[in-house]
Amino acid sequence: MTTVPDIALNNGRTIPQLGFGVFQIDPADTADAVGQAFEIGYRHIDTAEMYGNEKGVGEALRSSGLDRGEVFLTSKLNNGFHAPEDARRAFDQTLADLGVDYVDLFLIHWPLPTRYDGDFVSTWKTFEEFYHDGRARSIGVSNFQPHHLRRLAQESDVVPAVNQVEVHPYLDNAEVRAYGAEHGIATEAWSPIAQGGVLHDPVITRIATAAGRTPAQVVLRWHIQRGDIIFPKSTTPSRIQENFELFDFELTDADLTSITALDQGEDGRTGPNPDAFDYIPD
């Protein structure tokens, strides 16, 4: 079976560099998709309260026959529950829905600077409780900009283990990645292929043809060689398998440079800007 490399986190723990994401997978289909991922060899699952499919992830884990310690589970706080008491209840519900007594990583999903009087620090200090009592083995953030991270550094004690942000060839997010590298915060890349938007780029297709790989594999390998943590999503068994086959080839330095040069800055962003995003589900 393919061995997925681990990335060292700043608290002495590790995280598999490749995982399986369940964003936008229907709750009714989640257990089956995650079960297929387990059979292929994935041992890192990324979910969130707002995805509505934590129960399916838990069902797949229970059905897999795998020991709890073999699987790295990540979930994220619902945007509607940043207030400390709400966050505590939501975290309890995540554990109940997953059917576990701890998660390996729990994230603030969005900073929501225009909500809760911009007080994501109190939310983070609540996360520190989960970390210190062992129910979250690591804690981190998602969609945080450097100025959000600097505020956490000034007003709290625990440095986030990871920052999960949009990263792909059209949005390198270099400033965020550089801040993370400087402060020991691992970068997780969501939307690693720009929702498929980069797969027909002539630079990508040229490199894929030369490597005898698919464009998706080339882009995911670009992330791997840069040190990003990724968790591509699919419900198609062949693509779940294809996305796992990233460790028996390498891109050249010239390939990496060519792909990185596709960066379009903010124009390449496919998702919301974290400085303005304020969505709270009904």
Summary of the structure (lengths in Angstrom):
residues: 282
radius of gyration: 18.0
end to end distance: 42.9
largest distance: 54.3
contacts: 947
relative contact order: 0.14
helix: 46%
strand: 15%
